[in-house]
Each structure stands twice: as structure tokens, then as C-alpha cells.
Amino acid sequence: MYSLILHGRRAIELQKWRNLRCAVKLLEYSLSSAATASGADDASLRVGRKGKNFTVSYLVDSLGLAKKLAESISRKVSLENKVNPDSVLNLLRSHGFTDSHISSIVREYPRLLILDAERSLAPKLKYLQSRGDSNSELTETVSKVPKILRLKAGKSLSTYYDFVKVIIKADKISKFKKLCHSLPEGSIQENKTRNISVLRDLGVPQRLLFSLFTSVSPPVCGKERFEESLKKVVEMGFDPTTSKFVSALRVFQGLSDKTVEEKVNFYITLGLSVEDVWAMFKKFPCFLGLSEKKTANSIETFIGLGLTRDEFTFMVKRFPSCLNFSAESVKKKTEFLVKKMNWPLKTVVLNPVVLGYSLEKRIVPRCNVIRVLISKGFFASEHPPMPSALAISDRAFLNKYVLNHDDKRLVPKLIAVFSRKRVSLTDHVVQ
């Protein structure tokens, strides 16, 4: 695996990632460690079932949870009395966990309340605290991903905790519930954590690692298949810091070699060369995962708008993402640009990226401004170039078309027109 990493670095000249610290190899997550963690949980379950009512009452009274939420949790755990859960709550509070932290933990991992506080939980919290983390770091990490407390205290818990902590710091706005539910077991767990460590070492940023880590699809599962897929992506020169790298990995992991070959042959029948297909893949890897039916529908949509086969081929080679747009979206945008704004259809063909812009938030407001300027004779030709009007940033558009006028009465009008971000599609342009 490490030879693959080194090969990838040479192939795509990723010298700037050489100084990244090597990700810890979470090989301790094997079937035996999973069994040990499971056994620890089983050994700590002291309390039998007593009834749903007590559990609901306890959760409402002790944690202030809403009754509906407490009822939902009571289907996952049953409390016989308050002795054990009180011990758990007291332990957590003694380590700096607030009631808000504890509520989050119980929502995500309710069975924590029936673990042995002193024998099961205390050693793990003490171990994590002894590593030098502040109380705030410990409470944040555990409350976001409480199921790490299922793991046995020691290197396994430490390495996994560190991994989760880095992801949390890198992506504060992520939904950590997904991470809780993604904890795999046995060899799947070992493969997943090892593969993510490999990607991390290769330079894939944490925001992308997190999405892979929580994914239910198989881009980072398996061993041989993962190595083969990663080798293909690396050799094609994808930059590991981009989402395209991950998208390409997903495609190769999800499609067999035979299926990939069949899809390439399908696009060849549409007039594309093998080189064209792989060049398109470099721009938009997901297109190779589209069904033949989806692609056929795209062809039908564009031909129906007046494009020739050659023009369609030109568009998809230049902007393969357009294959994934809905027929309704393509029709609305093309008809607006051609029929309402009088840009030639050929201009849309030459600038297919505009089909990826929002009609309501970008195309219509800008075209309303252009329409006003056309009516006042500001352009030597009938229209400004489409890329100049639609492809530039909002700030650049404002500076070029809205604010750059000596007429002090015109500027406020243009600002009002441009600021009308939400526009009814039944009345596309200002009069």
C-alpha cells in the first residue's frame, strides 16, 4: 500500500504533501478488538428491563429531554432504576461534561446509561484525559461521537479518538450523527480506517475524508479493490486535494472493469473517442456512472432544442456536467437565453457552463441588468459576450455593469434590478 502512495506522489508530483505527518494506522481494529469491546459492554449490563414508563420519566426528569424524544430512546434502552444511570451521569459531570453534552451523548448512544460507570467508562475517560487533552477537547469529541466509548481503553481507543478529533476540528458544521452510525466492525472497520489513513497520508483534506468516513457507499471499504481503484485514480493524475479525486475513486470502486469498458464503448457509439471519454472523466468523473438511459434523455433534450449531434458532442466534451442536468432545467435556461435574451443558440453551445448556473439567482437578475443597458444603447453590438455577462463573479459584474456609470439616477435602478435575486419565471425580464 505504501508503495502505491509513493508511486502516486511521483505520478502527480505531490511533493508538498511529503511533510504531512503519516496517519496512524488503525490496524488494531480487528475482529478480536471488536469482540473485546462487545464483551466489555455485555459484562457491564447489570440492569434488567423494568418498563418503558420509568425510562421515559428518568430521561425527562434527569436530562430534560422532550417526552417524545425520551419515548424514542426508551425503545433502544430500558432502565430498571436510577442507580446505574445516575452513576454514569455523575461520572460524566465529574469530567466536565455539561447537561447539553450529556443529552447529546444519550441521544446518540443511549446504551451508555446501562454500562458500568466505574469499571467500563471511568478507565476510558481517565485514559483519554491522561493523554493531555483539555476538558473542552475531551467533552467535545466524546459528545460528538460518543460511540468511541465502546472501544477498549488503550491504543485502539487512542488512535480512533485522535482520528475523530482531527475530523471534528476540520469540519465543525458536519453532522456527527453520521459518524456515530458509521462505526464498522471487524475486518470492515480495519479496512475502512486503514484506507482513510492512506488517503489522509496522500493529501486528501479532512473535509473530504469526513464524507468518505461517514459514507454508506463503498469508496473506502475493502482492501484489494480499494488499492486497485486508488492506483487508477493516482495514475490518471487527479489532485488529492480536490473533490474530483474522491469522485473518481467512487466511480472506480462502484463499477467493475467490465462495466467501465461497456460505458466507454457506449460513448464511442455517440461519436466520442476513447481519449474524449477519459478527458471528460477528468473534468467530471461522475458522468461515467450515469446510466445509458440518462445520457439518451440528455441527447433527446438537446437535439429537441435545435442542436445538431456535432454540437451536442462539442458541448459534452467541453462541459460533461451538462449530461447530469434535468431536462426541465436545460430547457428553461436555454429557452430564456435564446428566446428572451436573443443570444444565438450557438453561443450557448460555445458556453455550456452557463447551463450550470441558477436561473433565478444568477441568470435572470444579470440579464435584467443587461436588458436595461441594451434599452439605453450601452452596447456597440446587440449583446455583451455571454461569458462576460454570466460567468464572472457577482462583484465583477457589479463593477462592470451596475456601478460603472456616470448617470447617478441609473445606478440605483440597476442595483434594484440586480438585487431582485428571487424572480418569478413567469415574468423573466424587466420592461
RODO-2510 file (C-alpha; in nm, 4 decimals, decimal comma):
residues 431
     n   res          X          Y          Z
     1     m     0,0000     0,0000     0,0000
     2     y     0,2807     0,2400     0,0840
     3     s     0,4471     0,1710    -0,2488
     4     l     0,1223     0,2792    -0,4100
     5     i     0,1292     0,6044    -0,2156
     6     l     0,4859     0,6754    -0,3194
     7     h     0,4043     0,5907    -0,6785
     8     g     0,1082     0,8254    -0,6674
     9     r     0,3162     1,1084    -0,5309
    10     r     0,5669     1,0709    -0,8108
    11     a     0,2988     1,0393    -1,0748
    12     i     0,1206     1,3615    -0,9819
    13     e     0,4120     1,5492    -0,8248
    14     l     0,2617     1,5809    -0,4818
    15     q     0,5849     1,6904    -0,3210
    16     k     0,4099     1,9397    -0,0952
    17     w     0,2383     1,6559     0,0876
    18     r     0,5613     1,4771     0,1759
    19     n     0,5870     1,6657     0,5017
    20     l     0,2422     1,5671     0,6157
    21     r     0,2584     1,3506     0,9208
    22     c     0,1868     0,9903     0,8472
    23     a    -0,1593     0,8978     0,9572
    24     v    -0,1739     0,6462     1,2353
    25     k    -0,2505     0,3031     1,1108
    26     l    -0,5606     0,1880     1,2820
    27     l    -0,4857    -0,1796     1,2382
    28     e    -0,5871    -0,2553     1,5937
    29     y    -0,9453    -0,2594     1,4793
    30     s    -0,9720    -0,6252     1,4040
    31     l    -1,2353    -0,8830     1,4783
    32     s    -1,0684    -0,9583     1,8083
    33     s    -1,0792    -0,5950     1,9295
    34     a    -1,4397    -0,5642     1,8197
    35     a    -1,5218    -0,8781     2,0114
    36     t    -1,3395    -0,7431     2,3173
    37     a    -1,5341    -0,4166     2,3047
    38     s    -1,8584    -0,6054     2,2653
    39     g    -1,7681    -0,8294     2,5572
    40     a    -1,6938    -0,5278     2,7746
    41     d    -2,0372    -0,3905     2,7011
    42     d    -2,2079    -0,7213     2,7739
    43     a    -2,0209    -0,7658     3,1011
    44     s    -2,1304    -0,4219     3,2142
    45     l    -2,5025    -0,4652     3,1588
    46     r    -2,6223    -0,5067     3,5158
    47     v    -2,9722    -0,3896     3,4905
    48     g    -3,2663    -0,5832     3,3540
    49     r    -3,5730    -0,4416     3,1935
    50     k    -3,8305    -0,2874     3,4185
    51     g    -4,0607    -0,0964     3,1917
    52     k    -4,0843     0,1807     2,9437
    53     n    -4,2525     0,4291     3,1749
    54     f    -3,9634     0,4559     3,4207
    55     t    -3,7121     0,5044     3,1372
    56     v    -3,9160     0,7838     2,9837
    57     s    -3,9676     0,9542     3,3202
    58     y    -3,5992     0,9297     3,4053
    59     l    -3,4873     1,0799     3,0750
    60     v    -3,7344     1,3645     3,1062
    61     d    -3,6624     1,4405     3,4728
    62     s    -3,2852     1,3867     3,4779
    63     l    -3,1865     1,5225     3,1371
    64     g    -3,4760     1,7484     3,0488
    65     l    -3,5459     1,5638     2,7239
    66     a    -3,8761     1,6113     2,5468
    67     k    -4,1189     1,3297     2,6160
    68     k    -4,1381     1,2281     2,2509
    69     l    -3,7600     1,2012     2,2283
    70     a    -3,7462     1,0104     2,5577
    71     e    -4,0031     0,7634     2,4256
    72     s    -3,7927     0,7113     2,1150
    73     i    -3,4812     0,6464     2,3246
    74     s    -3,6726     0,4072     2,5522
    75     r    -3,7118     0,1737     2,2569
    76     k    -3,3331     0,1378     2,2472
    77     v    -3,2599     0,1072     2,6187
    78     s    -3,4623     0,0130     2,9263
    79     l    -3,3763     0,1316     3,2780
    80     e    -3,4812    -0,0645     3,5871
    81     n    -3,3920     0,2057     3,8387
    82     k    -3,1851     0,5208     3,8606
    83     v    -2,8818     0,3784     4,0411
    84     n    -2,6722     0,2883     3,7362
    85     p    -2,7706     0,5778     3,5082
    86     d    -2,7130     0,8209     3,7958
    87     s    -2,3617     0,6797     3,8344
    88     v    -2,2972     0,7326     3,4633
    89     l    -2,4258     1,0900     3,4685
    90     n    -2,2255     1,1747     3,7813
    91     l    -1,9103     1,0332     3,6220
    92     l    -1,9584     1,2366     3,3059
    93     r    -2,0232     1,5550     3,5037
    94     s    -1,7118     1,4973     3,7105
    95     h    -1,5104     1,5014     3,3878
    96     g    -1,6545     1,8349     3,2766
    97     f    -1,9468     1,7210     3,0607
    98     t    -2,2349     1,9682     3,0720
    99     d    -2,6008     1,8671     3,0644
   100     s    -2,6052     1,9684     2,6989
   101     h    -2,3109     1,7356     2,6272
   102     i    -2,4756     1,4520     2,8164
   103     s    -2,8070     1,4968     2,6360
   104     s    -2,6252     1,4729     2,3030
   105     i    -2,4422     1,1605     2,4174
   106     v    -2,7596     0,9864     2,5369
   107     r    -2,9442     1,0710     2,2170
   108     e    -2,6704     0,9128     2,0080
   109     y    -2,5637     0,6299     2,2395
   110     p    -2,8418     0,5613     2,4944
   111     r    -2,6946     0,2271     2,5999
   112     l    -2,4194     0,4213     2,7714
   113     l    -2,6624     0,4621     3,0622
   114     i    -2,6555     0,0908     3,1409
   115     l    -2,2787     0,0489     3,1297
   116     d    -2,0785     0,0115     3,4485
   117     a    -1,9628     0,3630     3,5279
   118     e    -1,6609     0,2665     3,7366
   119     r    -1,5418    -0,0469     3,5597
   120     s    -1,6242     0,0321     3,1977
   121     l    -1,6453     0,4085     3,1464
   122     a    -1,4162     0,5571     3,4110
   123     p    -1,0971     0,3836     3,2852
   124     k    -1,1624     0,5039     2,9316
   125     l    -1,2252     0,8652     3,0317
   126     k    -0,9271     0,8612     3,2654
   127     y    -0,7082     0,7208     2,9895
   128     l    -0,8171     0,9865     2,7394
   129     q    -0,7689     1,2624     2,9941
   130     s    -0,4207     1,1366     3,0793
   131     r    -0,3070     1,1962     2,7216
   132     g    -0,3010     1,5716     2,7773
   133     d    -0,6238     1,6873     2,6148
   134     s    -0,8070     1,9709     2,7823
   135     n    -1,1510     1,9071     2,9315
   136     s    -1,3082     2,1046     2,6476
   137     e    -1,1397     1,8870     2,3830
   138     l    -1,2396     1,5682     2,5605
   139     t    -1,6003     1,6683     2,6173
   140     e    -1,6428     1,7994     2,2628
   141     t    -1,5025     1,4900     2,0957
   142     v    -1,6872     1,2368     2,3091
   143     s    -2,0179     1,4248     2,2956
   144     k    -1,9980     1,4461     1,9181
   145     v    -1,9018     1,0814     1,8663
   146     p    -1,9967     0,9010     2,1898
   147     k    -1,9687     0,5523     2,0447
   148     i    -1,5927     0,5716     2,0697
   149     l    -1,6537     0,4824     2,4343
   150     r    -1,7440     0,1325     2,3179
   151     l    -1,3789     0,0719     2,2427
   152     k    -1,1380    -0,0736     2,4946
   153     a    -0,9067     0,1723     2,6712
   154     g    -0,5633     0,1653     2,5154
   155     k    -0,4093     0,2166     2,1765
   156     s    -0,7257     0,1304     1,9849
   157     l    -0,9283     0,3958     2,1660
   158     s    -0,6429     0,6459     2,1468
   159     t    -0,5836     0,6187     1,7727
   160     y    -0,9518     0,6267     1,6876
   161     y    -1,0108     0,9205     1,9223
   162     d    -0,7278     1,1156     1,7581
   163     f    -0,8650     1,0423     1,4145
   164     v    -1,2128     1,1582     1,5081
   165     k    -1,0795     1,4686     1,6839
   166     v    -0,8939     1,5831     1,3732
   167     i    -1,2038     1,5393     1,1593
   168     i    -1,4184     1,7280     1,4071
   169     k    -1,1782     2,0201     1,4183
   170     a    -1,1612     2,0287     1,0393
   171     d    -1,5330     2,0273     0,9850
   172     k    -1,7251     2,1933     1,2653
   173     i    -2,0508     2,2055     1,0710
   174     s    -2,0731     1,8375     0,9814
   175     k    -2,3451     1,6120     1,1114
   176     f    -2,1610     1,3907     1,3548
   177     k    -2,4577     1,1557     1,3832
   178     k    -2,3439     1,0082     1,0552
   179     l    -2,0040     0,9372     1,2061
   180     c    -2,1643     0,7613     1,5024
   181     h    -2,3571     0,5355     1,2713
   182     s    -2,0535     0,4669     1,0554
   183     l    -1,8534     0,2800     1,3189
   184     p    -1,7891    -0,0506     1,1383
   185     e    -1,6876    -0,3749     1,2995
   186     g    -1,4260    -0,6403     1,2443
   187     s    -1,2371    -0,6500     0,9187
   188     i    -1,4646    -0,3851     0,7647
   189     q    -1,3640    -0,1484     1,0412
   190     e    -0,9989    -0,2297     0,9926
   191     n    -1,0155    -0,1791     0,6166
   192     k    -1,2126     0,1423     0,6360
   193     t    -0,9898     0,3110     0,8902
   194     r    -0,6726     0,1913     0,7186
   195     n    -0,7888     0,3104     0,3775
   196     i    -0,8865     0,6503     0,5102
   197     s    -0,5452     0,6780     0,6732
   198     v    -0,3861     0,6055     0,3355
   199     l    -0,5921     0,8803     0,1721
   200     r    -0,5091     1,1148     0,4551
   201     d    -0,1384     1,0497     0,4058
   202     l    -0,1758     1,1049     0,0330
   203     g    -0,3099     1,4547     0,0965
   204     v    -0,6891     1,4218     0,0809
   205     p    -0,8230     1,7059     0,3016
   206     q    -1,0231     1,6347     0,6145
   207     r    -1,3484     1,7749     0,4767
   208     l    -1,3400     1,5077     0,2059
   209     l    -1,2183     1,2358     0,4398
   210     f    -1,5146     1,3006     0,6664
   211     s    -1,7631     1,2446     0,3840
   212     l    -1,5870     0,9201     0,2958
   213     f    -1,5741     0,8096     0,6560
   214     t    -1,9475     0,8552     0,7044
   215     s    -2,0464     0,7225     0,3626
   216     v    -2,2571     0,4085     0,3389
   217     s    -2,1265     0,3514    -0,0143
   218     p    -1,8059     0,1506    -0,0616
   219     p    -1,5364     0,4027    -0,1708
   220     v    -1,3123     0,3245     0,1275
   221     c    -1,4169    -0,0314     0,2035
   222     g    -1,2308    -0,3433     0,1019
   223     k    -0,8590    -0,3864     0,0514
   224     e    -0,7552    -0,5187    -0,2895
   225     r    -1,0367    -0,3376    -0,4693
   226     f    -0,9536    -0,0135    -0,2911
   227     e    -0,5848    -0,0434    -0,3817
   228     e    -0,6681    -0,1076    -0,7475
   229     s    -0,9123     0,1836    -0,7637
   230     l    -0,6753     0,4218    -0,5888
   231     k    -0,3912     0,3237    -0,8221
   232     k    -0,6069     0,4108    -1,1258
   233     v    -0,7065     0,7482    -0,9838
   234     v    -0,3499     0,8371    -0,8895
   235     e    -0,2078     0,7321    -1,2264
   236     m    -0,4661     0,9480    -1,4055
   237     g    -0,3209     1,2496    -1,2280
   238     f    -0,6158     1,3579    -1,0117
   239     d    -0,5241     1,6095    -0,7430
   240     p    -0,5958     1,4527    -0,3992
   241     t    -0,6941     1,7905    -0,2560
   242     t    -0,9978     1,8144    -0,4864
   243     s    -1,3414     1,6574    -0,4773
   244     k    -1,2788     1,5178    -0,8262
   245     f    -1,0218     1,2810    -0,6770
   246     v    -1,2838     1,1386    -0,4407
   247     s    -1,5475     1,1284    -0,7154
   248     a    -1,3147     0,9322    -0,9415
   249     l    -1,2386     0,6913    -0,6572
   250     r    -1,6122     0,6398    -0,6007
   251     v    -1,6651     0,5613    -0,9681
   252     f    -1,3846     0,3061    -0,9893
   253     q    -1,4888     0,1447    -0,6624
   254     g    -1,8516     0,1240    -0,7704
   255     l    -1,8033    -0,0037    -1,1255
   256     s    -1,6376    -0,3219    -1,2389
   257     d    -1,3733    -0,3097    -1,5120
   258     k    -1,6224    -0,4709    -1,7491
   259     t    -1,8867    -0,2075    -1,6754
   260     v    -1,6364     0,0741    -1,7268
   261     e    -1,5387    -0,0739    -2,0624
   262     e    -1,9050    -0,1031    -2,1644
   263     k    -1,9708     0,2598    -2,0733
   264     v    -1,6685     0,3812    -2,2681
   265     n    -1,7865     0,1823    -2,5709
   266     f    -2,1334     0,3357    -2,5354
   267     y    -1,9909     0,6874    -2,5585
   268     i    -1,7834     0,5840    -2,8567
   269     t    -2,1091     0,4985    -3,0340
   270     l    -2,2158     0,8597    -2,9764
   271     g    -1,9194     0,9875    -3,1743
   272     l    -1,6653     1,0319    -2,8963
   273     s    -1,3181     0,8814    -2,8980
   274     v    -1,1636     0,6894    -2,6096
   275     e    -0,9437     0,9931    -2,5455
   276     d    -1,2529     1,2151    -2,5368
   277     v    -1,4209     0,9923    -2,2785
   278     w    -1,1262     0,9951    -2,0411
   279     a    -1,0744     1,3691    -2,0886
   280     m    -1,4397     1,4157    -1,9892
   281     f    -1,3827     1,1859    -1,6921
   282     k    -1,1026     1,4125    -1,5728
   283     k    -1,3440     1,7071    -1,5794
   284     f    -1,6486     1,5335    -1,4314
   285     p    -1,5817     1,1790    -1,3066
   286     c    -1,9441     1,1169    -1,2123
   287     f    -2,0552     1,1211    -1,5746
   288     l    -1,9198     0,7696    -1,6208
   289     g    -2,1635     0,6498    -1,3576
   290     l    -2,4662     0,7867    -1,5424
   291     s    -2,7000     0,5320    -1,6930
   292     e    -2,7352     0,4968    -2,0690
   293     k    -3,0983     0,5997    -2,0292
   294     k    -2,9986     0,9229    -1,8554
   295     t    -2,7496     1,0025    -2,1315
   296     a    -3,0025     0,9180    -2,4031
   297     n    -3,2540     1,1509    -2,2411
   298     s    -2,9928     1,4283    -2,2389
   299     i    -2,9274     1,3775    -2,6095
   300     e    -3,3001     1,3914    -2,6804
   301     t    -3,3352     1,7121    -2,4781
   302     f    -3,0515     1,8963    -2,6525
   303     i    -3,1494     1,7766    -3,0005
   304     g    -3,5038     1,8879    -2,9253
   305     l    -3,3739     2,2376    -2,8528
   306     g    -3,2232     2,2572    -3,2006
   307     l    -2,8672     2,1319    -3,1515
   308     t    -2,7028     1,9057    -3,4045
   309     r    -2,5291     1,5852    -3,2974
   310     d    -2,1929     1,7510    -3,3529
   311     e    -2,2936     2,0467    -3,1353
   312     f    -2,4105     1,8125    -2,8609
   313     t    -2,0808     1,6245    -2,8761
   314     f    -1,8903     1,9527    -2,8603
   315     m    -2,0874     2,0595    -2,5513
   316     v    -2,0384     1,7415    -2,3526
   317     k    -1,6680     1,7291    -2,4330
   318     r    -1,6319     2,0835    -2,3082
   319     f    -1,8692     2,0582    -2,0111
   320     p    -1,9643     1,6950    -1,9363
   321     s    -2,1619     1,8022    -1,6267
   322     c    -2,4455     1,9051    -1,8584
   323     l    -2,5233     1,5360    -1,9044
   324     n    -2,6424     1,5293    -1,5450
   325     f    -2,8806     1,8273    -1,5682
   326     s    -3,2534     1,7666    -1,5719
   327     a    -3,4373     1,8131    -1,8999
   328     e    -3,6599     2,0779    -1,7409
   329     s    -3,3632     2,2829    -1,6190
   330     v    -3,1844     2,2688    -1,9549
   331     k    -3,4980     2,3676    -2,1440
   332     k    -3,5829     2,6616    -1,9167
   333     k    -3,2324     2,8066    -1,9235
   334     t    -3,1771     2,7584    -2,2960
   335     e    -3,5158     2,8990    -2,3917
   336     f    -3,4653     3,2000    -2,1672
   337     l    -3,1204     3,2779    -2,3068
   338     v    -3,2231     3,2263    -2,6685
   339     k    -3,5856     3,3420    -2,6809
   340     k    -3,5952     3,6079    -2,4085
   341     m    -3,2420     3,7442    -2,4393
   342     n    -3,1908     3,6737    -2,8105
   343     w    -2,8481     3,5180    -2,7725
   344     p    -2,7876     3,2758    -3,0615
   345     l    -2,8172     2,9074    -2,9745
   346     k    -2,4602     2,8713    -3,0985
   347     t    -2,3494     3,0971    -2,8128
   348     v    -2,4985     2,8555    -2,5596
   349     v    -2,3231     2,5676    -2,7356
   350     l    -1,9913     2,7514    -2,7103
   351     n    -2,0504     2,8361    -2,3419
   352     p    -2,2259     2,5307    -2,1938
   353     v    -2,1085     2,6189    -1,8421
   354     v    -2,3906     2,8753    -1,8211
   355     l    -2,6364     2,5849    -1,8038
   356     g    -2,4944     2,5068    -1,4617
   357     y    -2,5864     2,8489    -1,3191
   358     s    -2,9041     2,9157    -1,1234
   359     l    -3,1733     3,0683    -1,3424
   360     e    -3,3453     3,2538    -1,0591
   361     k    -3,0395     3,3665    -0,8615
   362     r    -2,7851     3,4390    -1,1347
   363     i    -2,9029     3,4315    -1,4932
   364     v    -3,2279     3,6299    -1,4658
   365     p    -3,1018     3,9113    -1,2356
   366     r    -2,7956     3,9685    -1,4513
   367     c    -2,9934     3,9549    -1,7722
   368     n    -3,2391     4,2063    -1,6301
   369     v    -2,9476     4,4465    -1,5867
   370     i    -2,8228     4,3727    -1,9384
   371     r    -3,1726     4,4296    -2,0713
   372     v    -3,1876     4,7774    -1,9167
   373     l    -2,8470     4,8660    -2,0572
   374     i    -2,9441     4,7376    -2,4030
   375     s    -3,2546     4,9588    -2,3975
   376     k    -3,0321     5,2609    -2,3270
   377     g    -2,7861     5,1763    -2,6033
   378     f    -2,4841     5,0996    -2,3861
   379     f    -2,3502     4,8217    -2,6092
   380     a    -2,1975     4,8615    -2,9526
   381     s    -2,3401     4,5248    -3,0518
   382     e    -2,6791     4,3877    -2,9523
   383     h    -2,5389     4,1914    -2,6584
   384     p    -2,2260     4,1750    -2,4470
   385     p    -2,0364     3,8446    -2,4694
   386     m    -2,2212     3,5761    -2,2723
   387     p    -1,9173     3,4774    -2,0582
   388     s    -1,8632     3,8439    -1,9709
   389     a    -2,2214     3,8761    -1,8521
   390     l    -2,2791     3,5431    -1,6810
   391     a    -1,9504     3,3722    -1,5987
   392     i    -1,7813     3,6460    -1,3960
   393     s    -1,8284     3,6847    -1,0194
   394     d    -2,1055     3,8984    -0,8685
   395     r    -1,8530     4,1585    -0,7577
   396     a    -1,7004     4,1794    -1,1051
   397     f    -2,0469     4,2016    -1,2621
   398     l    -2,1470     4,4842    -1,0295
   399     n    -1,8308     4,6781    -1,1025
   400     k    -1,8568     4,6291    -1,4768
   401     y    -2,2287     4,6617    -1,5481
   402     v    -2,4004     4,8207    -1,2474
   403     l    -2,1736     5,0714    -1,0739
   404     n    -1,9591     5,1905    -1,3646
   405     h    -2,1935     5,4673    -1,4865
   406     d    -2,1873     5,8449    -1,4602
   407     d    -2,5666     5,8633    -1,4608
   408     k    -2,6454     5,8795    -1,0887
   409     r    -3,0123     5,8010    -1,1495
   410     l    -2,9311     5,4874    -1,3467
   411     v    -2,7091     5,3234    -1,0861
   412     p    -2,9790     5,2911    -0,8148
   413     k    -3,2177     5,1463    -1,0718
   414     l    -2,9628     4,8868    -1,1822
   415     i    -2,8848     4,7980    -0,8210
   416     a    -3,2555     4,7439    -0,7548
   417     v    -3,2890     4,5269    -1,0641
   418     f    -2,9812     4,3206    -0,9821
   419     s    -3,0733     4,2787    -0,6152
   420     r    -3,4038     4,1217    -0,7044
   421     k    -3,2497     3,7752    -0,6610
   422     r    -3,5749     3,5811    -0,6463
   423     v    -3,7526     3,6331    -0,9742
   424     s    -4,0791     3,4860    -1,0957
   425     l    -4,0145     3,2758    -1,4019
   426     t    -4,3475     3,3877    -1,5486
   427     d    -4,2067     3,7397    -1,5836
   428     h    -3,8422     3,6869    -1,6685
   429     v    -3,7187     4,0324    -1,7607
   430     v    -3,7909     4,3877    -1,6629
   431     q    -3,9669     4,6000    -1,9176
***
